[in-house]
């Protein structure tokens, strides 16, 4: 096919750049007539700035970032839409060996279970509060990130106050392992390969995973410059189709060895192949020697993993309100809801014949088992999608959910 | 600067010491601003509290920008809110800065006329540094090419019993007849020699 669209996309060197990288490397972009240029960045701030000045048309973004941009919470932001997600899950919480030993003494087991790990961590935190040792310090990658919200959700649900009982700081993903080893931080919530890396290097221990805190939960998205998207609907449609096919390829376990090799390359994540495979295989390391299975650790295709659910946008918004980043008003909720564009996704991916949800939003946490749901194109199974504490998020009852949240 | 006006307090964070010194020289030339350069973000919150900078500059390759922006949001470290650039409508300056590879955070309420010359100087120094690095890279690759030609000559001398001059002429002639660069011919020859060499007899 002749090249008819030039698109430059920014990405961060993380495992969940997989769908974007695959679209280029496996020829899915070219097949849609796109010359896709991928530019590796060192910070989310760079991604935001270069989208703002027009260097990028689209980018690999933390799901809450485009919402924060549209709410005017970040410097130099332009209107940004989310026409597609780039997968579900993929993060984990890693703690230092010292904290893990203390948690083990309080009953934590090496099975990534958020409830028991959280109860054990609470006891360690309480010892710190009454004792002379300083408070525990945890790191996340960005204030407007799934990492920040899922870490706080988990801590709060386990009776640890994220504002008073521990300190939460920002550390860039590639520096997390060193910060943990040097004792600058005691734990972190980050995407792969930085949890696997700490475990395999013997510098930390994976305490729990995003897929267990909230199964099938949103993580990275494709953020698109709203103005560019409006002016170039054909280019955007072509890109979404390329990414849809790439997501399907990434989701096929036969391709995981190849995907790990591509991601490990210098242009992309630039880390060992052995650090990519555990997440792709849903088998995470426990220490250096053992692994444990995690259901749906990182999903790119099944369960409509790239569908931009408005209920995801609204859950992130509810957490921004919960942690004092924005005030809840009907207008702000509207901005968050309209950031996600399932209409564009559906229109672009319809010709691929893959399963497309009929609804734009769903009650998050309602499915306790895999459940067939209304779809077009192909049959669709969603779930299980539970929060570990049994919580439910009904986007139609946003006000009540926000009011019920404990800070 | 009008008489009696307090000098701007500027903090530059750059882990590249050479570039930091290029920027420092430029800013010092431009005026008597109060300038602090740090190469490392360890303990940066305390430094910022001490210095109370009006302008903070950090290069775009630094992965700690997200950490820094988060710190600005917390009012403990920085007394007044810090905005990216002076005026977000000044898109030409912003683009020039991003292209040069620098980002700037400015305390709210500072007048554009006071900050613009500082930013412009930083941008031009960043660009000058990139040019220097590019030239250095080019010089380095020139040296690499010369090394390739030397190795190729050595291979021809030992395998075909040529003198150094004859070996060079052969490479040159081959390059001309194939319309390629002599370094490319040298590289092909080295690769081919490597492939043809008997096992365990690598150079």
Interface residues (C-beta under 8 A of the other chain):
Chain A: X42 X43 X44 X45 X46 X49 X50 X52 X53 X54 X55 X74 X75 X76 X141 X142 X143 X169 X170 X171 X172 X174 X175
Chain B: X60 X61 X62 X63 X64 X65 X66 X67 X69 X70 X71 X73 X83 X84 X85 X88 X91 X94 X95 X98 X99 X103 X105
